[in-house]
Amino acid sequence: MSDREAQFRELAKKTTVFRVPGMDTVAVRRDETYRVTEEGALQMDVYTPAAGTGGAPPVVVITLGYPDPQGLFRRFGWHVSWAQLLAASGVAAVIYANRQPAADIHGVLKHIRDHAGTLGVDGSRIGLLACSGHGPVALSALTADGTLKCAALLYTFTMDLDGAEHVANAAKQFFFADACAGKSMADLPAGVPLLLGRAGQDQFPGLNEALDRFVAGALARNLPVSLVNHPAGVHAFDLEEDSELSRGIIRQVLAFLCLHLGVR
């Protein structure tokens, strides 16, 4: 096993530093096929709140920016623990496999809306959650889908603005989809609330430079954007730093998603 593989496996085991009662016992509908192509079926897992919590819950799609046809991220600690946190907070969560990140997210969204009754969710209230290299796909989905209610992005790459190439260079180095290439702030919908979590000591080159430009652009357009900055936070601080500030930011993300998806 290479050092890179060993690091990946170790990271895959880590879960969020904040937990809530009931998150380990939420219901999970596994291996739901959402799209079939010549290359085979693509599946997703749906985490749902406990029965009797008040009608069909809204949904947060935990967005992927990397091709993952085998669904490794569906067992990845970050994704699973966030899905559990959401479901325990009253919001269904979806984790999915994909082959083409920028295209397959729309297959996921369509399947949720078309089969909301079977899945036991409210397909009219969908938000997005993304981290790291998954951010550009989430932002791209916002530019193309006018019905999404909100998005929370934690220490994510965003989009290149004003001739910068921070995101493009990182996408080449780390192999995530630069789904916002060629897009600008003008492509984002004006009324969709965004929450951005910033790691002040993020070690990925160009990430905060692109994020800071993005925040400035969002404010220039007067978009409904909120910024939470963790000054000493490193990349993946919600996994790596068991501190009150990290836990507080996780609480803020959950509260933001619940608020804008109508969970009281």
N, C-alpha and C positions, 0 to 999 in steps of 0.2 A: 504494500500500500504506500502511495506517495505521501509526502508531507501535506500536500494540498487536499488529498482525499481524507486524510486523518483529521485535518482541521475542519473540513466540511462535516464529517460525521460527528465530531465533537459539538460543533455549532448546532447541528440538527437536533441534539438532545436538549438544548437549553429552552426554557420556557420563561414567560414574563415574570418579573419580580413582584407583581401585584396579583393577588388572588381574591376571589369572592366566594361566599358560600354557595354550594350547589354547582359550581362550574365543572366538577369532575363527573357529575351524574346527568348532564344534559343529554337529550335524545339526539342520536345521529343517524341520518338516513344515508347509507354509504352506497357508492358505485351507481349513482343515478346517471344514466347516459343522457348527455345533452346534445351531442352532435355525432353523426356518423359520416365518415368520408371514405375514400378509397383505401386510405391507410388504416382504417379501423375506427372503433368507437372511442369517444372521449367522455370521461366521466367526472362527476363532481360529488362531493359530500355536503350534506345540509345539516347544520347544527340548529336545533330548535329549542325554544324555551319550554319549560314544563307546561303540561296541559292545564287548562283552567286559569291561565294568567291574563285572559281578556282578549278574545278575538284573535284573528290571524295576525301574526307579528310582521313588521317590516323586515327587510333583508339588507345585510351588508355583504357585498361581494369582496372577498380578500383577493385583490388583483395581482396577476402574475405578469412579470416583464421578461421572464426567461422561458424558452421552450422547455416543456416538461411533460412529454407524452406518457411517461410511466407513472406520473402522479406522485413523484417523490415529495413534493411540497405539501401534499395532503397528509403526510405523516411528520412533517417538519415541526419542531417544537414551537417556533414563533407562530406559525399559522394556526396550529391546533389550539394553543393556549389562548390566542386572541379570539378564535371562534368560540371557545368555551366561555370566555369572559363576556362576549356579546350575548350569547344565548342565555347565560345566567342573569343578564341585565335586561332581558326582554326583547332582544333583537335576534332574529335568525341570521346565521352566517353561512356563507358558501365558500368552500375551497375546491379548486378544480384542476384537472390536468389540461394541458394544451400542447399544440404544435406550433401555431402561429399566434404569438401573443396579441398582436394588435387586432387580429380578426376574430380570434376565438372568444375574446371577452364579450363580443356582441352575440355570439351563439349562446353563451351562458345567460346573458340578460334576456334574450328572447325566450329561452327555455323556462326561465323563472316566470316570466309574464304569461306564457302560453299554458303553463302547468301549475299555476299558483295554487289552485284548489287542491290538486293531488298532493302537492308538497306541503300544504297547510300554511302558506305564507300569503302576505299581501303584496302582490306583484306591482302595485301602483306606488309603493314606497320603497325605493331601492337607493342605497348609498354605497360608497366605495371606501375601502381602507387599503393603503399600500405603504410599503417601506422601501428604502434603498433603490435598487435598479428597477423596481416595479413601478415607480412613480410616473414615468412617461406614458405607459399604457393607460394608467388611470386618467391622466390628463387628456390623453387622446380620446378616451371614451367619453369624457365630459364634452369635448368639442363636437362629437358626432351624435350624442344621444341627449335629446332635449328634455327627457323626463326624469333624469337622475336628480335626487333630492339634495345630496351633499357628498362631500369627500373629505377624508382625513388622510394626510400624507405625513409620514414620520421619517425624518432624515432621508428624504428622497432626492434623487436626481429629478429635474423638472424639464425645462426646455431651454434651448439656446436662444438668446435674444441679442439683437443689435450686433450681429456678426460674430458673437462669441462661439467657441467650439468646445466648451467644457463637457457638455453632455455627449456630444458626438465622439469625442476622444475617449471618454469613459466607456461608452457603449462598445467601442472597438476593443478596448482592453479587457472588459469584464463580460462581454457577450450578452448584454441585455438589449432589448428592442428599443431603439431610439424612435419611438412611435410619434413623437412630436416634431420630428425633423421637418423644417419648412413652415411650421406653424408659428403663430405669434399670440400675444395676449388678446388681440382682437378676436381670435377664434374661440375664446372661452365664453360660456354663457354668462350673462350679467347677473343673474339672480340666484346662482347656486352657491351656498355657503361652503367655504374651504377652511379647513384647519391645517396649519403647517407646524409640525414639530421639528425644531432645529437643534442639532447637536453642536454646541459651540466649538468643541474640539474634534469634530469629525475628521477622520484620517484619510478619507477618500478624496484624491485631488480633484478640484473643480466643483465638488458637490455644493459646498456652501457659497461659492462664488456665483454659481448658476441660481441657487435658491434665493440669495439676496437680491439678485437682479429680478427674479420672478416676483418677489414680495414688492419691490419698488414698482414694478409694472402693474401689479394688481392694485396697489394703492393709487397709482396714477389714473387708473380706470375706475376707481372708487368701487371695486368689487367687494363683496361681503367676505373678506378674508380675515382670519385670526391667526396670530403667530404666537407660539409658545417656545421660548428659547431656554435651553438648558446650557448655561454658560460653560460648565465644566464637563458636559456630556460628550461621550465618544459615540461613534456609530453603534447602533443597537444598544443604546443605554438601557432600554426597557428589558433587555436580557442580561446585560453585563454589570449594571450598577444597582445594587439593592439599597437604594436610598429613598428618603421621604420625597425628594424632588422627583425622582424617576417614577415612583408610585403615584405621586400627585399628577404628573403629566398623563399617565395612563388613565387615571380617573377623569381628567379633563377630556380626553379623547372619547371615552365612553359616554360622558355626559353630553358632549357635542353631538355625537351620532344619535343618541336617544332623543335629544331635543328636536333635531331637525327631521327625524323620522317619526315624530309624534308619539314617542313612548314617554309616559309620565310616571 
